[in-house]
Amino acid sequence: MILARSVAETGDTARGFEWLRRLDGQTKEYVHNPALLHQKMVRQEGLVTLWELTDILFQRQRGAPLGYHFPTSGSPVIDDSVGLVRGAPHEATARAFIDWIGSREAQLLAAEKAFRLPARTDLEPEELPEWARAALAELVTADVDWELMESQGAEWMNTWDRTVRGHG
């Protein structure tokens, strides 16, 4: 997102990569999995991380002393999706499942039990769990050029790995 924003604002990735270099320079460690990250955060080996909201909320549910804030400049929001595989042997059952997971009941259940923000826009805030109301009140959805990220993402990641990560 930082690189796509740089392209939108300046026409190239230079400013975005410079931002990422500064971030890398302030990064203590890149851990290999969420479990290690959460252990280090709870032990206060690091005080700030960039991570996925659902993981943080599950850790808080287990008693971890973690909090979160969204950047005021915006966060990329990735919509989860479900598809039906052509020729699926149980097409009618699969369609019924897809219809159910998009229902009000299932969306509210996923919000309550799995810390998933509902995709539906017709749910009233008071129907949502407190965590979801708080998150939606603070969350600013970033304007992201997903097509640019898809077309340039692999190249950008290669540049990140070669010239940014661990060099800050």
Chimera marker file (.cmm) of the C-alpha trace (Angstrom):
<marker_set name="trace">
<marker id="1" x="0.000" y="0.000" z="0.000" r="1" g="1" b="0" radius="0.5"/>
<marker id="2" x="2.844" y="2.385" z="0.842" r="1" g="1" b="0" radius="0.5"/>
<marker id="3" x="4.397" y="1.841" z="-2.579" r="1" g="1" b="0" radius="0.5"/>
<marker id="4" x="1.091" y="2.168" z="-4.440" r="1" g="1" b="0" radius="0.5"/>
<marker id="5" x="0.410" y="5.395" z="-2.552" r="1" g="1" b="0" radius="0.5"/>
<marker id="6" x="3.884" y="6.651" z="-3.497" r="1" g="1" b="0" radius="0.5"/>
<marker id="7" x="3.170" y="5.935" z="-7.178" r="1" g="1" b="0" radius="0.5"/>
<marker id="8" x="-0.200" y="7.711" z="-6.965" r="1" g="1" b="0" radius="0.5"/>
<marker id="9" x="1.291" y="10.796" z="-5.307" r="1" g="1" b="0" radius="0.5"/>
<marker id="10" x="4.678" y="11.108" z="-7.041" r="1" g="1" b="0" radius="0.5"/>
<marker id="11" x="4.622" y="8.862" z="-10.100" r="1" g="1" b="0" radius="0.5"/>
<marker id="12" x="7.215" y="6.395" z="-8.774" r="1" g="1" b="0" radius="0.5"/>
<marker id="13" x="8.088" y="4.214" z="-5.780" r="1" g="1" b="0" radius="0.5"/>
<marker id="14" x="11.118" y="6.165" z="-4.491" r="1" g="1" b="0" radius="0.5"/>
<marker id="15" x="9.298" y="7.938" z="-1.656" r="1" g="1" b="0" radius="0.5"/>
<marker id="16" x="7.534" y="4.713" z="-0.666" r="1" g="1" b="0" radius="0.5"/>
<marker id="17" x="10.758" y="2.722" z="-0.527" r="1" g="1" b="0" radius="0.5"/>
<marker id="18" x="12.369" y="5.499" z="1.522" r="1" g="1" b="0" radius="0.5"/>
<marker id="19" x="9.473" y="5.251" z="4.004" r="1" g="1" b="0" radius="0.5"/>
<marker id="20" x="9.945" y="1.476" z="4.152" r="1" g="1" b="0" radius="0.5"/>
<marker id="21" x="13.699" y="1.917" z="4.730" r="1" g="1" b="0" radius="0.5"/>
<marker id="22" x="12.959" y="4.159" z="7.725" r="1" g="1" b="0" radius="0.5"/>
<marker id="23" x="10.506" y="1.560" z="9.026" r="1" g="1" b="0" radius="0.5"/>
<marker id="24" x="13.089" y="-1.183" z="8.540" r="1" g="1" b="0" radius="0.5"/>
<marker id="25" x="15.643" y="0.901" z="10.455" r="1" g="1" b="0" radius="0.5"/>
<marker id="26" x="13.270" y="0.942" z="13.424" r="1" g="1" b="0" radius="0.5"/>
<marker id="27" x="12.472" y="-2.759" z="13.219" r="1" g="1" b="0" radius="0.5"/>
<marker id="28" x="14.052" y="-4.859" z="15.940" r="1" g="1" b="0" radius="0.5"/>
<marker id="29" x="13.346" y="-8.240" z="14.363" r="1" g="1" b="0" radius="0.5"/>
<marker id="30" x="11.300" y="-10.022" z="11.713" r="1" g="1" b="0" radius="0.5"/>
<marker id="31" x="9.788" y="-13.113" z="13.299" r="1" g="1" b="0" radius="0.5"/>
<marker id="32" x="8.765" y="-16.149" z="11.287" r="1" g="1" b="0" radius="0.5"/>
<marker id="33" x="5.281" y="-16.759" z="12.657" r="1" g="1" b="0" radius="0.5"/>
<marker id="34" x="2.489" y="-15.104" z="14.651" r="1" g="1" b="0" radius="0.5"/>
<marker id="35" x="3.097" y="-17.227" z="17.765" r="1" g="1" b="0" radius="0.5"/>
<marker id="36" x="6.649" y="-15.895" z="18.128" r="1" g="1" b="0" radius="0.5"/>
<marker id="37" x="5.472" y="-12.343" z="17.535" r="1" g="1" b="0" radius="0.5"/>
<marker id="38" x="2.803" y="-12.582" z="20.203" r="1" g="1" b="0" radius="0.5"/>
<marker id="39" x="5.216" y="-14.108" z="22.731" r="1" g="1" b="0" radius="0.5"/>
<marker id="40" x="7.688" y="-11.294" z="22.153" r="1" g="1" b="0" radius="0.5"/>
<marker id="41" x="4.995" y="-8.628" z="22.422" r="1" g="1" b="0" radius="0.5"/>
<marker id="42" x="3.611" y="-10.050" z="25.671" r="1" g="1" b="0" radius="0.5"/>
<marker id="43" x="7.158" y="-10.178" z="27.100" r="1" g="1" b="0" radius="0.5"/>
<marker id="44" x="7.528" y="-6.548" z="25.949" r="1" g="1" b="0" radius="0.5"/>
<marker id="45" x="10.515" y="-7.377" z="23.762" r="1" g="1" b="0" radius="0.5"/>
<marker id="46" x="8.839" y="-5.039" z="21.324" r="1" g="1" b="0" radius="0.5"/>
<marker id="47" x="6.142" y="-2.488" z="21.942" r="1" g="1" b="0" radius="0.5"/>
<marker id="48" x="4.753" y="-1.856" z="18.455" r="1" g="1" b="0" radius="0.5"/>
<marker id="49" x="4.025" y="-4.170" z="15.555" r="1" g="1" b="0" radius="0.5"/>
<marker id="50" x="2.140" y="-4.178" z="12.304" r="1" g="1" b="0" radius="0.5"/>
<marker id="51" x="-0.210" y="-7.123" z="12.373" r="1" g="1" b="0" radius="0.5"/>
<marker id="52" x="-3.654" y="-8.415" z="11.566" r="1" g="1" b="0" radius="0.5"/>
<marker id="53" x="-6.522" y="-7.290" z="13.838" r="1" g="1" b="0" radius="0.5"/>
<marker id="54" x="-8.120" y="-10.721" z="14.221" r="1" g="1" b="0" radius="0.5"/>
<marker id="55" x="-4.875" y="-12.187" z="15.613" r="1" g="1" b="0" radius="0.5"/>
<marker id="56" x="-4.568" y="-9.387" z="18.163" r="1" g="1" b="0" radius="0.5"/>
<marker id="57" x="-8.190" y="-9.805" z="19.283" r="1" g="1" b="0" radius="0.5"/>
<marker id="58" x="-7.796" y="-13.567" z="19.720" r="1" g="1" b="0" radius="0.5"/>
<marker id="59" x="-4.701" y="-12.940" z="21.841" r="1" g="1" b="0" radius="0.5"/>
<marker id="60" x="-6.561" y="-10.374" z="23.952" r="1" g="1" b="0" radius="0.5"/>
<marker id="61" x="-9.357" y="-12.898" z="24.463" r="1" g="1" b="0" radius="0.5"/>
<marker id="62" x="-6.713" y="-15.246" z="25.917" r="1" g="1" b="0" radius="0.5"/>
<marker id="63" x="-5.576" y="-12.532" z="28.316" r="1" g="1" b="0" radius="0.5"/>
<marker id="64" x="-2.656" y="-11.023" z="26.422" r="1" g="1" b="0" radius="0.5"/>
<marker id="65" x="-2.099" y="-7.357" z="27.328" r="1" g="1" b="0" radius="0.5"/>
<marker id="66" x="-2.256" y="-6.126" z="23.746" r="1" g="1" b="0" radius="0.5"/>
<marker id="67" x="-4.071" y="-3.199" z="22.181" r="1" g="1" b="0" radius="0.5"/>
<marker id="68" x="-4.381" y="-1.770" z="18.706" r="1" g="1" b="0" radius="0.5"/>
<marker id="69" x="-4.818" y="1.462" z="16.791" r="1" g="1" b="0" radius="0.5"/>
<marker id="70" x="-5.422" y="2.033" z="13.119" r="1" g="1" b="0" radius="0.5"/>
<marker id="71" x="-3.396" y="4.608" z="11.190" r="1" g="1" b="0" radius="0.5"/>
<marker id="72" x="-5.393" y="7.768" z="10.616" r="1" g="1" b="0" radius="0.5"/>
<marker id="73" x="-4.071" y="7.834" z="7.037" r="1" g="1" b="0" radius="0.5"/>
<marker id="74" x="-5.976" y="4.638" z="6.308" r="1" g="1" b="0" radius="0.5"/>
<marker id="75" x="-5.630" y="0.857" z="6.416" r="1" g="1" b="0" radius="0.5"/>
<marker id="76" x="-5.895" y="-1.507" z="3.484" r="1" g="1" b="0" radius="0.5"/>
<marker id="77" x="-9.005" y="-3.628" z="3.892" r="1" g="1" b="0" radius="0.5"/>
<marker id="78" x="-8.918" y="-7.047" z="2.296" r="1" g="1" b="0" radius="0.5"/>
<marker id="79" x="-12.342" y="-8.519" z="1.713" r="1" g="1" b="0" radius="0.5"/>
<marker id="80" x="-12.570" y="-12.235" z="2.347" r="1" g="1" b="0" radius="0.5"/>
<marker id="81" x="-14.454" y="-14.147" z="-0.293" r="1" g="1" b="0" radius="0.5"/>
<marker id="82" x="-15.950" y="-17.538" z="-0.938" r="1" g="1" b="0" radius="0.5"/>
<marker id="83" x="-16.373" y="-19.253" z="-4.262" r="1" g="1" b="0" radius="0.5"/>
<marker id="84" x="-18.039" y="-22.327" z="-5.645" r="1" g="1" b="0" radius="0.5"/>
<marker id="85" x="-15.725" y="-24.609" z="-7.585" r="1" g="1" b="0" radius="0.5"/>
<marker id="86" x="-17.121" y="-25.485" z="-10.998" r="1" g="1" b="0" radius="0.5"/>
<marker id="87" x="-18.180" y="-29.112" z="-11.096" r="1" g="1" b="0" radius="0.5"/>
<marker id="88" x="-18.214" y="-29.474" z="-7.302" r="1" g="1" b="0" radius="0.5"/>
<marker id="89" x="-19.766" y="-32.834" z="-6.423" r="1" g="1" b="0" radius="0.5"/>
<marker id="90" x="-22.198" y="-31.307" z="-3.902" r="1" g="1" b="0" radius="0.5"/>
<marker id="91" x="-23.129" y="-28.082" z="-5.650" r="1" g="1" b="0" radius="0.5"/>
<marker id="92" x="-26.515" y="-27.642" z="-3.969" r="1" g="1" b="0" radius="0.5"/>
<marker id="93" x="-25.003" y="-28.072" z="-0.495" r="1" g="1" b="0" radius="0.5"/>
<marker id="94" x="-22.169" y="-25.703" z="-1.360" r="1" g="1" b="0" radius="0.5"/>
<marker id="95" x="-24.623" y="-23.063" z="-2.603" r="1" g="1" b="0" radius="0.5"/>
<marker id="96" x="-26.662" y="-23.438" z="0.589" r="1" g="1" b="0" radius="0.5"/>
<marker id="97" x="-23.499" y="-22.960" z="2.663" r="1" g="1" b="0" radius="0.5"/>
<marker id="98" x="-22.508" y="-19.862" z="0.691" r="1" g="1" b="0" radius="0.5"/>
<marker id="99" x="-25.988" y="-18.423" z="1.137" r="1" g="1" b="0" radius="0.5"/>
<marker id="100" x="-25.826" y="-19.110" z="4.886" r="1" g="1" b="0" radius="0.5"/>
<marker id="101" x="-22.393" y="-17.575" z="5.486" r="1" g="1" b="0" radius="0.5"/>
<marker id="102" x="-23.612" y="-14.374" z="3.861" r="1" g="1" b="0" radius="0.5"/>
<marker id="103" x="-26.709" y="-14.279" z="6.046" r="1" g="1" b="0" radius="0.5"/>
<marker id="104" x="-27.222" y="-11.802" z="8.875" r="1" g="1" b="0" radius="0.5"/>
<marker id="105" x="-27.089" y="-14.670" z="11.380" r="1" g="1" b="0" radius="0.5"/>
<marker id="106" x="-23.751" y="-16.013" z="10.146" r="1" g="1" b="0" radius="0.5"/>
<marker id="107" x="-22.166" y="-12.574" z="9.763" r="1" g="1" b="0" radius="0.5"/>
<marker id="108" x="-23.100" y="-11.678" z="13.344" r="1" g="1" b="0" radius="0.5"/>
<marker id="109" x="-21.883" y="-15.064" z="14.582" r="1" g="1" b="0" radius="0.5"/>
<marker id="110" x="-18.539" y="-14.596" z="12.802" r="1" g="1" b="0" radius="0.5"/>
<marker id="111" x="-18.190" y="-11.135" z="14.349" r="1" g="1" b="0" radius="0.5"/>
<marker id="112" x="-18.962" y="-12.454" z="17.823" r="1" g="1" b="0" radius="0.5"/>
<marker id="113" x="-16.955" y="-15.687" z="17.766" r="1" g="1" b="0" radius="0.5"/>
<marker id="114" x="-14.201" y="-15.150" z="15.197" r="1" g="1" b="0" radius="0.5"/>
<marker id="115" x="-13.521" y="-11.391" z="15.280" r="1" g="1" b="0" radius="0.5"/>
<marker id="116" x="-14.535" y="-10.918" z="11.658" r="1" g="1" b="0" radius="0.5"/>
<marker id="117" x="-15.890" y="-7.586" z="10.517" r="1" g="1" b="0" radius="0.5"/>
<marker id="118" x="-19.109" y="-8.229" z="8.617" r="1" g="1" b="0" radius="0.5"/>
<marker id="119" x="-19.126" y="-7.785" z="4.872" r="1" g="1" b="0" radius="0.5"/>
<marker id="120" x="-22.791" y="-6.838" z="5.044" r="1" g="1" b="0" radius="0.5"/>
<marker id="121" x="-23.535" y="-3.144" z="5.199" r="1" g="1" b="0" radius="0.5"/>
<marker id="122" x="-27.138" y="-3.524" z="6.382" r="1" g="1" b="0" radius="0.5"/>
<marker id="123" x="-26.279" y="-4.527" z="9.954" r="1" g="1" b="0" radius="0.5"/>
<marker id="124" x="-26.980" y="-1.890" z="12.581" r="1" g="1" b="0" radius="0.5"/>
<marker id="125" x="-24.024" y="-0.965" z="14.816" r="1" g="1" b="0" radius="0.5"/>
<marker id="126" x="-25.929" y="-1.985" z="17.958" r="1" g="1" b="0" radius="0.5"/>
<marker id="127" x="-26.221" y="-5.525" z="16.565" r="1" g="1" b="0" radius="0.5"/>
<marker id="128" x="-22.425" y="-5.860" z="16.457" r="1" g="1" b="0" radius="0.5"/>
<marker id="129" x="-20.154" y="-6.848" z="19.338" r="1" g="1" b="0" radius="0.5"/>
<marker id="130" x="-18.425" y="-3.981" z="21.144" r="1" g="1" b="0" radius="0.5"/>
<marker id="131" x="-15.020" y="-4.786" z="19.573" r="1" g="1" b="0" radius="0.5"/>
<marker id="132" x="-16.517" y="-4.451" z="16.068" r="1" g="1" b="0" radius="0.5"/>
<marker id="133" x="-18.253" y="-1.156" z="16.870" r="1" g="1" b="0" radius="0.5"/>
<marker id="134" x="-14.981" y="0.217" z="18.275" r="1" g="1" b="0" radius="0.5"/>
<marker id="135" x="-12.942" y="-0.998" z="15.291" r="1" g="1" b="0" radius="0.5"/>
<marker id="136" x="-15.383" y="0.356" z="12.721" r="1" g="1" b="0" radius="0.5"/>
<marker id="137" x="-15.497" y="3.726" z="14.505" r="1" g="1" b="0" radius="0.5"/>
<marker id="138" x="-11.709" y="4.081" z="14.239" r="1" g="1" b="0" radius="0.5"/>
<marker id="139" x="-11.006" y="2.312" z="10.936" r="1" g="1" b="0" radius="0.5"/>
<marker id="140" x="-10.326" y="4.507" z="7.911" r="1" g="1" b="0" radius="0.5"/>
<marker id="141" x="-10.331" y="2.411" z="4.766" r="1" g="1" b="0" radius="0.5"/>
<marker id="142" x="-7.384" y="3.331" z="2.574" r="1" g="1" b="0" radius="0.5"/>
<marker id="143" x="-7.873" y="3.935" z="-1.115" r="1" g="1" b="0" radius="0.5"/>
<marker id="144" x="-5.685" y="1.183" z="-2.580" r="1" g="1" b="0" radius="0.5"/>
<marker id="145" x="-4.916" y="0.535" z="-6.234" r="1" g="1" b="0" radius="0.5"/>
<marker id="146" x="-5.257" y="-3.249" z="-6.060" r="1" g="1" b="0" radius="0.5"/>
<marker id="147" x="-4.580" y="-3.683" z="-9.784" r="1" g="1" b="0" radius="0.5"/>
<marker id="148" x="-1.266" y="-1.846" z="-9.468" r="1" g="1" b="0" radius="0.5"/>
<marker id="149" x="-0.356" y="-3.904" z="-6.414" r="1" g="1" b="0" radius="0.5"/>
<marker id="150" x="-1.190" y="-7.106" z="-8.271" r="1" g="1" b="0" radius="0.5"/>
<marker id="151" x="0.814" y="-6.169" z="-11.347" r="1" g="1" b="0" radius="0.5"/>
<marker id="152" x="3.851" y="-4.796" z="-9.462" r="1" g="1" b="0" radius="0.5"/>
<marker id="153" x="3.685" y="-6.679" z="-6.158" r="1" g="1" b="0" radius="0.5"/>
<marker id="154" x="6.161" y="-9.430" z="-7.005" r="1" g="1" b="0" radius="0.5"/>
<marker id="155" x="8.716" y="-6.934" z="-8.334" r="1" g="1" b="0" radius="0.5"/>
<marker id="156" x="8.244" y="-4.686" z="-5.312" r="1" g="1" b="0" radius="0.5"/>
<marker id="157" x="8.706" y="-7.633" z="-2.936" r="1" g="1" b="0" radius="0.5"/>
<marker id="158" x="11.921" y="-8.620" z="-4.736" r="1" g="1" b="0" radius="0.5"/>
<marker id="159" x="13.217" y="-5.061" z="-4.357" r="1" g="1" b="0" radius="0.5"/>
<marker id="160" x="12.186" y="-5.096" z="-0.686" r="1" g="1" b="0" radius="0.5"/>
<marker id="161" x="14.044" y="-8.361" z="-0.077" r="1" g="1" b="0" radius="0.5"/>
<marker id="162" x="17.197" y="-7.231" z="-1.946" r="1" g="1" b="0" radius="0.5"/>
<marker id="163" x="17.519" y="-3.594" z="-0.916" r="1" g="1" b="0" radius="0.5"/>
<marker id="164" x="15.349" y="-2.755" z="2.107" r="1" g="1" b="0" radius="0.5"/>
<marker id="165" x="14.724" y="-5.581" z="4.566" r="1" g="1" b="0" radius="0.5"/>
<marker id="166" x="17.543" y="-5.723" z="7.079" r="1" g="1" b="0" radius="0.5"/>
<marker id="167" x="19.379" y="-2.754" z="5.555" r="1" g="1" b="0" radius="0.5"/>
<marker id="168" x="17.820" y="0.089" z="7.602" r="1" g="1" b="0" radius="0.5"/>
<link id1="1" id2="2" r="1" g="1" b="0" radius="0.2"/>
<link id1="2" id2="3" r="1" g="1" b="0" radius="0.2"/>
<link id1="3" id2="4" r="1" g="1" b="0" radius="0.2"/>
<link id1="4" id2="5" r="1" g="1" b="0" radius="0.2"/>
<link id1="5" id2="6" r="1" g="1" b="0" radius="0.2"/>
<link id1="6" id2="7" r="1" g="1" b="0" radius="0.2"/>
<link id1="7" id2="8" r="1" g="1" b="0" radius="0.2"/>
<link id1="8" id2="9" r="1" g="1" b="0" radius="0.2"/>
<link id1="9" id2="10" r="1" g="1" b="0" radius="0.2"/>
<link id1="10" id2="11" r="1" g="1" b="0" radius="0.2"/>
<link id1="11" id2="12" r="1" g="1" b="0" radius="0.2"/>
<link id1="12" id2="13" r="1" g="1" b="0" radius="0.2"/>
<link id1="13" id2="14" r="1" g="1" b="0" radius="0.2"/>
<link id1="14" id2="15" r="1" g="1" b="0" radius="0.2"/>
<link id1="15" id2="16" r="1" g="1" b="0" radius="0.2"/>
<link id1="16" id2="17" r="1" g="1" b="0" radius="0.2"/>
<link id1="17" id2="18" r="1" g="1" b="0" radius="0.2"/>
<link id1="18" id2="19" r="1" g="1" b="0" radius="0.2"/>
<link id1="19" id2="20" r="1" g="1" b="0" radius="0.2"/>
<link id1="20" id2="21" r="1" g="1" b="0" radius="0.2"/>
<link id1="21" id2="22" r="1" g="1" b="0" radius="0.2"/>
<link id1="22" id2="23" r="1" g="1" b="0" radius="0.2"/>
<link id1="23" id2="24" r="1" g="1" b="0" radius="0.2"/>
<link id1="24" id2="25" r="1" g="1" b="0" radius="0.2"/>
<link id1="25" id2="26" r="1" g="1" b="0" radius="0.2"/>
<link id1="26" id2="27" r="1" g="1" b="0" radius="0.2"/>
<link id1="27" id2="28" r="1" g="1" b="0" radius="0.2"/>
<link id1="28" id2="29" r="1" g="1" b="0" radius="0.2"/>
<link id1="29" id2="30" r="1" g="1" b="0" radius="0.2"/>
<link id1="30" id2="31" r="1" g="1" b="0" radius="0.2"/>
<link id1="31" id2="32" r="1" g="1" b="0" radius="0.2"/>
<link id1="32" id2="33" r="1" g="1" b="0" radius="0.2"/>
<link id1="33" id2="34" r="1" g="1" b="0" radius="0.2"/>
<link id1="34" id2="35" r="1" g="1" b="0" radius="0.2"/>
<link id1="35" id2="36" r="1" g="1" b="0" radius="0.2"/>
<link id1="36" id2="37" r="1" g="1" b="0" radius="0.2"/>
<link id1="37" id2="38" r="1" g="1" b="0" radius="0.2"/>
<link id1="38" id2="39" r="1" g="1" b="0" radius="0.2"/>
<link id1="39" id2="40" r="1" g="1" b="0" radius="0.2"/>
<link id1="40" id2="41" r="1" g="1" b="0" radius="0.2"/>
<link id1="41" id2="42" r="1" g="1" b="0" radius="0.2"/>
<link id1="42" id2="43" r="1" g="1" b="0" radius="0.2"/>
<link id1="43" id2="44" r="1" g="1" b="0" radius="0.2"/>
<link id1="44" id2="45" r="1" g="1" b="0" radius="0.2"/>
<link id1="45" id2="46" r="1" g="1" b="0" radius="0.2"/>
<link id1="46" id2="47" r="1" g="1" b="0" radius="0.2"/>
<link id1="47" id2="48" r="1" g="1" b="0" radius="0.2"/>
<link id1="48" id2="49" r="1" g="1" b="0" radius="0.2"/>
<link id1="49" id2="50" r="1" g="1" b="0" radius="0.2"/>
<link id1="50" id2="51" r="1" g="1" b="0" radius="0.2"/>
<link id1="51" id2="52" r="1" g="1" b="0" radius="0.2"/>
<link id1="52" id2="53" r="1" g="1" b="0" radius="0.2"/>
<link id1="53" id2="54" r="1" g="1" b="0" radius="0.2"/>
<link id1="54" id2="55" r="1" g="1" b="0" radius="0.2"/>
<link id1="55" id2="56" r="1" g="1" b="0" radius="0.2"/>
<link id1="56" id2="57" r="1" g="1" b="0" radius="0.2"/>
<link id1="57" id2="58" r="1" g="1" b="0" radius="0.2"/>
<link id1="58" id2="59" r="1" g="1" b="0" radius="0.2"/>
<link id1="59" id2="60" r="1" g="1" b="0" radius="0.2"/>
<link id1="60" id2="61" r="1" g="1" b="0" radius="0.2"/>
<link id1="61" id2="62" r="1" g="1" b="0" radius="0.2"/>
<link id1="62" id2="63" r="1" g="1" b="0" radius="0.2"/>
<link id1="63" id2="64" r="1" g="1" b="0" radius="0.2"/>
<link id1="64" id2="65" r="1" g="1" b="0" radius="0.2"/>
<link id1="65" id2="66" r="1" g="1" b="0" radius="0.2"/>
<link id1="66" id2="67" r="1" g="1" b="0" radius="0.2"/>
<link id1="67" id2="68" r="1" g="1" b="0" radius="0.2"/>
<link id1="68" id2="69" r="1" g="1" b="0" radius="0.2"/>
<link id1="69" id2="70" r="1" g="1" b="0" radius="0.2"/>
<link id1="70" id2="71" r="1" g="1" b="0" radius="0.2"/>
<link id1="71" id2="72" r="1" g="1" b="0" radius="0.2"/>
<link id1="72" id2="73" r="1" g="1" b="0" radius="0.2"/>
<link id1="73" id2="74" r="1" g="1" b="0" radius="0.2"/>
<link id1="74" id2="75" r="1" g="1" b="0" radius="0.2"/>
<link id1="75" id2="76" r="1" g="1" b="0" radius="0.2"/>
<link id1="76" id2="77" r="1" g="1" b="0" radius="0.2"/>
<link id1="77" id2="78" r="1" g="1" b="0" radius="0.2"/>
<link id1="78" id2="79" r="1" g="1" b="0" radius="0.2"/>
<link id1="79" id2="80" r="1" g="1" b="0" radius="0.2"/>
<link id1="80" id2="81" r="1" g="1" b="0" radius="0.2"/>
<link id1="81" id2="82" r="1" g="1" b="0" radius="0.2"/>
<link id1="82" id2="83" r="1" g="1" b="0" radius="0.2"/>
<link id1="83" id2="84" r="1" g="1" b="0" radius="0.2"/>
<link id1="84" id2="85" r="1" g="1" b="0" radius="0.2"/>
<link id1="85" id2="86" r="1" g="1" b="0" radius="0.2"/>
<link id1="86" id2="87" r="1" g="1" b="0" radius="0.2"/>
<link id1="87" id2="88" r="1" g="1" b="0" radius="0.2"/>
<link id1="88" id2="89" r="1" g="1" b="0" radius="0.2"/>
<link id1="89" id2="90" r="1" g="1" b="0" radius="0.2"/>
<link id1="90" id2="91" r="1" g="1" b="0" radius="0.2"/>
<link id1="91" id2="92" r="1" g="1" b="0" radius="0.2"/>
<link id1="92" id2="93" r="1" g="1" b="0" radius="0.2"/>
<link id1="93" id2="94" r="1" g="1" b="0" radius="0.2"/>
<link id1="94" id2="95" r="1" g="1" b="0" radius="0.2"/>
<link id1="95" id2="96" r="1" g="1" b="0" radius="0.2"/>
<link id1="96" id2="97" r="1" g="1" b="0" radius="0.2"/>
<link id1="97" id2="98" r="1" g="1" b="0" radius="0.2"/>
<link id1="98" id2="99" r="1" g="1" b="0" radius="0.2"/>
<link id1="99" id2="100" r="1" g="1" b="0" radius="0.2"/>
<link id1="100" id2="101" r="1" g="1" b="0" radius="0.2"/>
<link id1="101" id2="102" r="1" g="1" b="0" radius="0.2"/>
<link id1="102" id2="103" r="1" g="1" b="0" radius="0.2"/>
<link id1="103" id2="104" r="1" g="1" b="0" radius="0.2"/>
<link id1="104" id2="105" r="1" g="1" b="0" radius="0.2"/>
<link id1="105" id2="106" r="1" g="1" b="0" radius="0.2"/>
<link id1="106" id2="107" r="1" g="1" b="0" radius="0.2"/>
<link id1="107" id2="108" r="1" g="1" b="0" radius="0.2"/>
<link id1="108" id2="109" r="1" g="1" b="0" radius="0.2"/>
<link id1="109" id2="110" r="1" g="1" b="0" radius="0.2"/>
<link id1="110" id2="111" r="1" g="1" b="0" radius="0.2"/>
<link id1="111" id2="112" r="1" g="1" b="0" radius="0.2"/>
<link id1="112" id2="113" r="1" g="1" b="0" radius="0.2"/>
<link id1="113" id2="114" r="1" g="1" b="0" radius="0.2"/>
<link id1="114" id2="115" r="1" g="1" b="0" radius="0.2"/>
<link id1="115" id2="116" r="1" g="1" b="0" radius="0.2"/>
<link id1="116" id2="117" r="1" g="1" b="0" radius="0.2"/>
<link id1="117" id2="118" r="1" g="1" b="0" radius="0.2"/>
<link id1="118" id2="119" r="1" g="1" b="0" radius="0.2"/>
<link id1="119" id2="120" r="1" g="1" b="0" radius="0.2"/>
<link id1="120" id2="121" r="1" g="1" b="0" radius="0.2"/>
<link id1="121" id2="122" r="1" g="1" b="0" radius="0.2"/>
<link id1="122" id2="123" r="1" g="1" b="0" radius="0.2"/>
<link id1="123" id2="124" r="1" g="1" b="0" radius="0.2"/>
<link id1="124" id2="125" r="1" g="1" b="0" radius="0.2"/>
<link id1="125" id2="126" r="1" g="1" b="0" radius="0.2"/>
<link id1="126" id2="127" r="1" g="1" b="0" radius="0.2"/>
<link id1="127" id2="128" r="1" g="1" b="0" radius="0.2"/>
<link id1="128" id2="129" r="1" g="1" b="0" radius="0.2"/>
<link id1="129" id2="130" r="1" g="1" b="0" radius="0.2"/>
<link id1="130" id2="131" r="1" g="1" b="0" radius="0.2"/>
<link id1="131" id2="132" r="1" g="1" b="0" radius="0.2"/>
<link id1="132" id2="133" r="1" g="1" b="0" radius="0.2"/>
<link id1="133" id2="134" r="1" g="1" b="0" radius="0.2"/>
<link id1="134" id2="135" r="1" g="1" b="0" radius="0.2"/>
<link id1="135" id2="136" r="1" g="1" b="0" radius="0.2"/>
<link id1="136" id2="137" r="1" g="1" b="0" radius="0.2"/>
<link id1="137" id2="138" r="1" g="1" b="0" radius="0.2"/>
<link id1="138" id2="139" r="1" g="1" b="0" radius="0.2"/>
<link id1="139" id2="140" r="1" g="1" b="0" radius="0.2"/>
<link id1="140" id2="141" r="1" g="1" b="0" radius="0.2"/>
<link id1="141" id2="142" r="1" g="1" b="0" radius="0.2"/>
<link id1="142" id2="143" r="1" g="1" b="0" radius="0.2"/>
<link id1="143" id2="144" r="1" g="1" b="0" radius="0.2"/>
<link id1="144" id2="145" r="1" g="1" b="0" radius="0.2"/>
<link id1="145" id2="146" r="1" g="1" b="0" radius="0.2"/>
<link id1="146" id2="147" r="1" g="1" b="0" radius="0.2"/>
<link id1="147" id2="148" r="1" g="1" b="0" radius="0.2"/>
<link id1="148" id2="149" r="1" g="1" b="0" radius="0.2"/>
<link id1="149" id2="150" r="1" g="1" b="0" radius="0.2"/>
<link id1="150" id2="151" r="1" g="1" b="0" radius="0.2"/>
<link id1="151" id2="152" r="1" g="1" b="0" radius="0.2"/>
<link id1="152" id2="153" r="1" g="1" b="0" radius="0.2"/>
<link id1="153" id2="154" r="1" g="1" b="0" radius="0.2"/>
<link id1="154" id2="155" r="1" g="1" b="0" radius="0.2"/>
<link id1="155" id2="156" r="1" g="1" b="0" radius="0.2"/>
<link id1="156" id2="157" r="1" g="1" b="0" radius="0.2"/>
<link id1="157" id2="158" r="1" g="1" b="0" radius="0.2"/>
<link id1="158" id2="159" r="1" g="1" b="0" radius="0.2"/>
<link id1="159" id2="160" r="1" g="1" b="0" radius="0.2"/>
<link id1="160" id2="161" r="1" g="1" b="0" radius="0.2"/>
<link id1="161" id2="162" r="1" g="1" b="0" radius="0.2"/>
<link id1="162" id2="163" r="1" g="1" b="0" radius="0.2"/>
<link id1="163" id2="164" r="1" g="1" b="0" radius="0.2"/>
<link id1="164" id2="165" r="1" g="1" b="0" radius="0.2"/>
<link id1="165" id2="166" r="1" g="1" b="0" radius="0.2"/>
<link id1="166" id2="167" r="1" g="1" b="0" radius="0.2"/>
<link id1="167" id2="168" r="1" g="1" b="0" radius="0.2"/>
</marker_set>
